[in-house]
Amino acid sequence: MSESAAPSIPEIAPLLDPHLEALHAFRRDVHSHPELSFQEERTTTRIVEALTAAGLTPTRLTGTGAFVDIGEGELAIGLRADIDALPLQEVTGLPYASEHAGVCHACGHDIHTTVMLGVALLLKDLHDAGQLAGRVRVIFQPAEERMPGGAKAVIEQGVLDEVPRVLALHCEPRIEVGHIGTRIGAITSASDTIRIKLTGHGGHTSRPHLTEDLVFALSQIAIGVPAVLSRRIDVRSAVSVVWGQINAGNAPNAIPSVGTLSGTMRCLDGHAWDSAGELLDEVVAQVAAPYNVEVQLEHIRGVPPVVNAPTETALIEDAARAEIGADAIELTPQSMGGEDFAWMTQLRPGAMFRLGTRTPGGEVFDLHQGNYTPDERAIATGVRVMTAAALRAVAKLG
């Protein structure tokens, strides 16, 4: 939809104002009752209750999660939010902080969920007013944080079957509230988990030549595997292997018989991700071979990159220009984080944008940290941009 057609699309901010107080209350309720992946029973119930109270007819998915269609006729677009929390302790000190020890919304999924609830409510108002000439599907997806992700379960239940294109958003604590970040192409990375277990006979550190020097072998794998992969795969694909855990031994003078190494492999190119997966077994075996240790490799495939399609990215940017102004749109860098929305964009053209949550002049937080405190004004920005994008998608049907 070009900007020349935008005047037929109503301004969203005045429509949102009557809902904002209730949306903030909903977000705080969800925030204080976080639930882990595939355990989002209460969250799903709260979503379904709020949609039903508005006169909509949501469908609860098998297990957890839900979706709702607003409007009639041909389905124009799907809008997706993720609803799960993380196994982290919240340390924000907020009056509505998590009531569940060791679980909190440290990735902003409570914001995502609230934004999409707001979108559904506004689209319902527009439909009732005769201003929605098509159908929009809003998807509340479980388990984004558990690879390979709850998006697969949603797809398997047929939620995308009629959906021609799909959009999503993700909180970004480095972008100021009231702004969004977009880009065409890969916006997130492929992400896999790697676990390596080495075994040997063990022995005394004074006689490493009489056994398998397992700790030395672990160190060589930790250094050598990323180095070899970087020479076997096109560097432009940005394959990155980073280790997060290494464990072996209990005494300074004893070579252990077992050791483990765990980390992640990330990549910005889907084809290179496939190649790296095929190479990993070979490279680990080659690096470990001189040390005569037994190698067990567990390579857990995660998600491919989210690749933003040009048309759907333009849809978001047109909506944002109309609602929050061209100066509020930033080019966001590619992230090496993984995101299971990628499974949806592999099946349908789509795009994800970054929703700014940083208070101007305030602290710069990071995601997946227990102190993450997004500025709630981001909810209004997300609702306005997503609703305006959905209306533009519906207008394209005509």
Phi, psi and omega per residue, in radians:
M1 nan 2.132 3.099
S2 -1.384 2.833 3.134
E3 -1.140 -0.391 3.128
S4 -1.133 -0.411 3.137
A5 -1.618 -0.140 -3.021
A6 -1.099 -0.525 -3.094
P7 -0.981 -0.418 3.127
S8 -1.326 -0.158 -3.119
I9 -1.731 2.174 -3.051
P10 -1.180 2.712 3.022
E11 -1.221 2.352 -2.993
I12 -1.486 -0.597 -3.009
A13 -0.921 -0.833 -3.141
P14 -1.114 -0.526 3.114
L15 -1.247 -0.499 -3.072
L16 -1.393 -0.573 -2.998
D17 -0.854 -0.776 -3.116
P18 -1.144 -0.309 -3.076
H19 -1.715 -0.235 -2.921
L20 -1.089 -0.776 -3.110
E21 -1.051 -0.753 3.137
A22 -1.179 -0.636 3.115
L23 -1.150 -0.735 3.095
H24 -1.093 -0.698 3.111
A25 -1.137 -0.711 3.102
F26 -1.080 -0.807 -3.117
R27 -1.054 -0.747 -3.118
R28 -1.168 -0.604 3.079
D29 -1.145 -0.817 3.111
V30 -1.112 -0.705 -3.128
H31 -1.066 -0.693 -3.090
S32 -1.366 -0.187 3.126
H33 -2.217 1.070 -3.103
P34 -1.223 2.616 3.141
E35 -2.388 2.473 -3.095
L36 -1.310 2.994 -3.074
S37 -0.956 2.312 -3.129
F38 1.108 0.217 3.046
Q39 -2.065 0.264 -2.990
E40 -1.414 0.900 -3.088
E41 -1.166 -0.923 -3.116
R42 -1.132 -0.728 3.140
T43 -1.043 -0.795 3.117
T44 -1.070 -0.755 3.130
T45 -1.072 -0.742 3.129
R46 -1.110 -0.696 3.106
I47 -1.103 -0.869 -3.099
V48 -1.074 -0.727 3.138
E49 -1.103 -0.746 -3.116
A50 -1.162 -0.693 3.113
L51 -1.186 -0.737 -3.136
T52 -1.126 -0.711 3.127
A53 -1.089 -0.451 3.125
A54 -1.484 0.008 3.135
G55 1.589 0.229 3.098
L56 -1.664 2.922 -3.115
T57 -2.153 1.433 -3.115
P58 -1.281 2.749 3.055
T59 -1.973 2.125 3.093
R60 -1.413 2.286 -3.136
L61 -1.365 2.833 3.055
T62 -1.072 2.211 -3.062
G63 1.538 -1.872 3.129
T64 -2.281 2.896 -3.083
G65 1.677 2.883 -3.098
A66 -2.790 2.916 2.954
F67 -2.536 2.802 3.140
V68 -2.530 2.432 3.027
D69 -1.752 2.353 3.089
I70 -2.084 2.269 -3.124
G71 1.703 -3.031 -3.081
E72 -2.350 2.881 3.077
G73 1.519 -2.641 -3.050
E74 -1.177 2.453 3.117
L75 -1.365 2.161 -3.042
A76 -1.641 -0.584 -3.008
I77 -2.918 2.710 2.972
G78 -1.986 2.445 3.112
L79 -2.121 2.226 -2.990
R80 -2.060 2.364 2.968
A81 -2.155 2.590 3.020
D82 -1.802 2.580 -2.899
I83 -2.132 -0.032 -3.024
D84 -1.587 2.861 3.138
A85 -1.953 -3.071 -3.062
L86 -2.016 2.685 3.083
P87 -1.427 1.172 3.135
L88 -2.306 2.671 3.083
Q89 -1.513 2.212 3.111
E90 -1.336 2.394 3.140
V91 -2.299 0.541 -3.116
T92 -1.358 -0.496 -3.056
G93 1.302 0.213 -3.140
L94 -1.186 2.625 3.100
P95 -1.138 -0.361 3.105
Y96 -1.955 0.571 3.125
A97 -1.121 2.891 -3.113
S98 -0.960 2.314 3.056
E99 -1.592 -0.007 -3.100
H100 -1.915 1.971 -3.110
A101 -1.021 2.296 3.068
G102 1.362 0.164 3.113
V103 -2.373 2.308 3.095
C104 -2.767 2.848 3.103
H105 -1.540 1.333 -3.095
A106 -1.625 0.094 3.120
C107 -2.111 0.048 3.067
G108 1.457 0.241 -3.123
H109 -1.156 -0.432 3.038
D110 -1.140 -0.609 3.037
I111 -1.169 -0.811 3.139
H112 -0.991 -0.830 -3.109
T113 -1.065 -0.761 -3.119
T114 -1.171 -0.704 3.094
V115 -1.007 -0.836 -3.082
M116 -1.236 -0.531 2.999
L117 -1.101 -0.782 3.102
G118 -1.044 -0.715 3.096
V119 -1.052 -0.801 -3.131
A120 -1.064 -0.723 -3.128
L121 -1.152 -0.736 3.137
L122 -1.183 -0.707 3.108
L123 -1.119 -0.615 3.071
K124 -1.106 -0.757 3.092
D125 -1.055 -0.745 -3.133
L126 -1.173 -0.685 3.096
H127 -1.096 -0.778 3.139
D128 -1.093 -0.510 3.138
A129 -1.541 0.084 3.135
G130 1.298 0.431 -3.090
Q131 -1.978 0.317 3.100
L132 -2.226 1.687 -3.045
A133 -1.643 0.934 -3.134
G134 3.005 -2.956 -3.051
R135 -2.206 2.436 3.118
V136 -2.172 2.401 3.105
R137 -1.908 2.162 3.086
V138 -1.868 2.195 -2.995
I139 -1.987 2.204 3.082
F140 -1.891 1.707 -2.939
Q141 -1.638 2.340 3.074
P142 -1.426 2.861 2.767
A143 1.042 0.727 3.032
E144 -1.163 -0.518 -3.031
E145 -1.417 -0.098 3.131
R146 -1.919 1.861 -3.124
M147 -1.183 2.497 0.123
P148 -1.467 0.219 2.940
G149 1.773 2.582 3.128
G150 -1.225 -0.238 3.084
A151 -1.007 -0.609 3.125
K152 -1.099 -0.734 3.120
A153 -1.110 -0.669 3.108
V154 -1.117 -0.785 3.129
I155 -1.092 -0.744 -3.124
E156 -1.115 -0.445 3.104
Q157 -1.524 0.117 3.005
G158 1.436 0.232 -3.051
V159 -1.165 -0.458 3.131
L160 -1.634 0.005 -2.988
D161 -0.977 -0.719 -3.124
E162 -1.699 -0.090 -2.997
V163 -1.389 2.134 -3.124
P164 -1.463 -0.473 3.122
R165 -2.687 2.814 -3.019
V166 -2.519 2.465 3.115
L167 -2.194 2.717 3.066
A168 -2.624 2.965 3.054
L169 -2.397 2.843 3.068
H170 -2.546 2.344 3.101
C171 -1.014 2.502 3.117
E172 -2.372 1.835 -3.068
P173 -1.271 -0.106 3.111
R174 -1.666 -0.126 3.094
I175 -1.831 2.386 -3.110
E176 -1.132 2.553 3.053
V177 -1.021 2.477 -3.057
G178 1.617 -0.113 3.105
H179 -2.054 2.802 3.006
I180 -2.307 2.812 3.065
G181 -2.092 2.361 3.121
T182 -2.336 2.862 2.952
R183 -2.893 2.658 3.024
I184 -1.596 2.465 -3.124
G185 1.690 -2.801 -3.075
A186 -1.137 2.138 3.094
I187 -1.875 -0.376 3.020
T188 -2.252 3.065 -3.058
S189 -1.870 2.717 2.847
A190 -1.153 2.605 -3.083
S191 -2.540 2.099 3.096
D192 -2.121 2.759 3.015
T193 -1.862 2.372 3.129
I194 -2.094 2.249 3.034
R195 -2.244 2.234 -3.121
I196 -2.154 2.287 3.073
K197 -2.084 2.211 3.076
L198 -1.918 2.449 3.063
T199 -2.303 2.579 3.090
G200 -2.678 -2.913 -3.110
H201 -1.508 -0.358 -3.041
G202 1.353 2.968 -3.141
G203 2.948 -2.911 -3.110
H204 -1.635 2.498 -3.123
T205 -1.194 -0.242 3.067
S206 -1.380 -0.222 -3.083
R207 -2.325 0.965 -3.108
P208 -1.096 -0.403 -3.115
H209 -1.285 -0.205 -3.124
L210 -1.712 0.041 3.127
T211 -2.547 -2.891 3.075
E212 -1.750 2.072 -3.102
D213 -1.348 1.467 -2.933
L214 -1.173 -0.701 -3.141
V215 -1.142 -0.713 3.096
F216 -1.114 -0.702 3.112
A217 -1.093 -0.744 3.086
L218 -1.023 -0.743 -3.108
S219 -1.150 -0.627 3.129
Q220 -1.221 -0.643 3.063
I221 -1.149 -0.751 -3.128
A222 -1.030 -0.656 -3.130
I223 -1.527 -0.737 -2.956
G224 -1.328 -0.676 -3.078
V225 -1.092 -0.859 3.080
P226 -1.054 -0.650 -3.113
A227 -1.163 -0.768 -3.122
V228 -1.172 -0.776 3.132
L229 -1.038 -0.629 -3.128
S230 -1.179 -0.326 3.114
R231 -1.736 -0.211 -3.111
R232 -1.773 -0.227 -3.084
I233 -2.202 2.480 3.137
D234 -0.878 2.145 -3.072
V235 -1.110 -0.379 -3.137
R236 -1.202 -0.284 3.112
S237 -1.446 -0.154 3.041
A238 1.003 0.856 3.024
V239 -1.227 2.237 -3.085
S240 -2.330 2.088 3.025
V241 -1.910 2.096 -3.127
V242 -2.276 2.290 -3.098
W243 -1.597 2.418 3.119
G244 -1.971 -0.297 -3.117
Q245 -2.495 2.405 2.976
I246 -2.523 2.201 -3.043
N247 -2.410 2.267 3.066
A248 -2.976 2.430 2.949
G249 1.424 2.791 3.134
N250 -2.340 -0.156 -3.094
A251 -2.467 2.562 -3.105
P252 -1.200 -0.343 -3.079
N253 -1.968 0.330 3.140
A254 -2.234 2.180 3.044
I255 -1.375 2.111 -3.070
P256 -1.284 2.848 3.116
S257 -1.668 -0.224 -3.125
V258 -2.424 2.462 3.053
G259 -2.644 2.659 -3.117
T260 -2.310 2.685 3.136
L261 -2.479 2.236 -3.107
S262 -2.351 2.568 3.119
G263 -2.987 -2.839 3.141
T264 -2.234 2.671 2.982
M265 -2.084 2.180 -3.097
R266 -2.164 2.683 -3.059
C267 -2.793 2.449 -3.110
L268 -1.603 -0.086 -3.094
D269 -2.116 2.210 -3.081
G270 -1.111 -0.703 3.133
H271 -1.176 -0.723 3.101
A272 -1.143 -0.579 3.079
W273 -1.045 -0.771 3.089
D274 -1.076 -0.778 -3.117
S275 -1.118 -0.757 -3.126
A276 -1.098 -0.667 3.102
G277 -1.077 -0.712 3.125
E278 -1.205 -0.588 -3.091
L279 -1.371 -0.446 -2.948
L280 -1.001 -0.849 3.126
D281 -0.959 -0.825 -3.099
E282 -1.090 -0.791 -3.079
V283 -1.187 -0.756 3.108
V284 -1.053 -0.777 3.135
A285 -1.096 -0.721 -3.135
Q286 -1.142 -0.753 -3.117
V287 -1.183 -0.640 -3.096
A288 -1.395 -0.373 -2.987
A289 -0.911 -0.779 -3.079
P290 -1.098 -0.265 -2.991
Y291 -1.790 -0.013 2.993
N292 1.036 0.511 3.092
V293 -1.637 2.735 3.028
E294 -1.496 2.312 -3.043
V295 -2.018 2.256 2.969
Q296 -2.087 2.080 -3.120
L297 -1.935 2.209 3.017
E298 -1.972 1.951 -3.128
H299 -1.947 1.860 -3.084
I300 -1.687 1.890 3.140
R301 -1.182 2.323 -3.097
G302 -1.785 -1.832 -3.083
V303 -2.295 2.643 3.004
P304 -1.335 3.089 3.076
P305 -1.240 2.624 2.909
V306 -1.400 2.103 -3.119
V307 -1.961 1.958 -3.125
N308 -1.323 2.163 3.111
A309 -1.361 2.551 -3.093
P310 -1.034 -0.778 -3.075
T311 -1.139 -0.748 -3.114
E312 -1.260 -0.583 3.046
T313 -1.128 -0.722 3.091
A314 -1.105 -0.616 3.102
L315 -1.040 -0.797 3.113
I316 -1.119 -0.797 -3.074
E317 -1.172 -0.686 3.064
D318 -1.049 -0.770 3.130
A319 -1.105 -0.764 -3.120
A320 -1.157 -0.681 3.108
R321 -1.058 -0.702 -3.123
A322 -1.245 -0.628 -3.010
E323 -1.629 -0.701 -3.029
I324 -2.161 -0.080 3.071
G325 1.683 2.584 -3.096
A326 -1.083 -0.571 -3.119
D327 -1.189 -0.242 -3.119
A328 -1.606 0.067 3.120
I329 -1.808 2.150 -3.131
E330 -2.010 2.659 2.967
L331 -1.395 2.020 -3.104
T332 -1.584 2.481 3.100
P333 -1.249 2.798 3.020
Q334 -1.186 2.454 3.115
S335 -1.806 2.492 3.053
M336 -1.525 0.090 3.045
G337 -1.351 2.695 3.106
G338 -1.656 2.697 -3.073
E339 -2.706 2.127 -3.024
D340 -1.327 -0.064 2.950
F341 -0.979 -0.359 3.109
A342 -0.994 -0.590 3.128
W343 -1.118 -0.579 3.110
M344 -1.267 -0.727 -3.120
T345 -1.293 -0.235 2.994
Q346 -1.300 -0.436 -3.111
L347 -1.712 -0.543 -3.079
R348 -2.359 2.563 3.017
P349 -1.086 2.417 -3.079
G350 -2.849 -3.124 3.118
A351 -2.792 2.629 3.049
M352 -2.128 2.445 3.029
F353 -2.088 2.786 3.113
R354 -1.602 2.236 -3.124
L355 -1.752 1.999 -3.118
G356 -1.121 2.313 -3.125
T357 -2.239 0.128 -3.105
R358 -1.520 2.241 3.041
T359 -1.181 2.235 3.138
P360 -0.935 2.211 -3.110
G361 1.365 -0.020 -3.104
G362 -1.590 -3.063 -3.118
E363 -1.153 2.511 3.052
V364 -1.654 1.943 -3.136
F365 -1.598 3.085 2.989
D366 -2.251 2.667 3.073
L367 -1.239 2.774 3.132
H368 1.070 0.567 3.032
Q369 -2.203 2.480 -3.043
G370 -1.167 -0.198 3.137
N371 -1.738 0.108 -3.078
Y372 -1.073 2.135 -3.094
T373 -2.282 1.546 3.139
P374 -1.231 2.595 3.055
D375 -1.295 2.122 -3.051
E376 -1.127 -0.268 3.089
R377 -1.130 -0.255 3.067
A378 -1.099 -0.477 -3.140
I379 -1.025 -0.832 -3.129
A380 -1.088 -0.730 3.123
T381 -1.067 -0.816 -3.129
G382 -1.081 -0.776 -3.140
V383 -1.097 -0.776 -3.103
R384 -1.103 -0.815 -3.096
V385 -1.187 -0.778 -3.103
M386 -1.182 -0.703 3.117
T387 -1.130 -0.775 3.119
A388 -1.110 -0.635 3.093
A389 -1.178 -0.719 3.117
A390 -1.083 -0.734 3.124
L391 -1.101 -0.639 3.085
R392 -1.181 -0.639 3.080
A393 -1.141 -0.713 3.088
V394 -1.112 -0.715 -3.132
A395 -1.071 -0.539 3.133
K396 -1.154 -0.403 3.113
L397 -1.138 -0.560 -3.129
G398 -1.451 nan nan
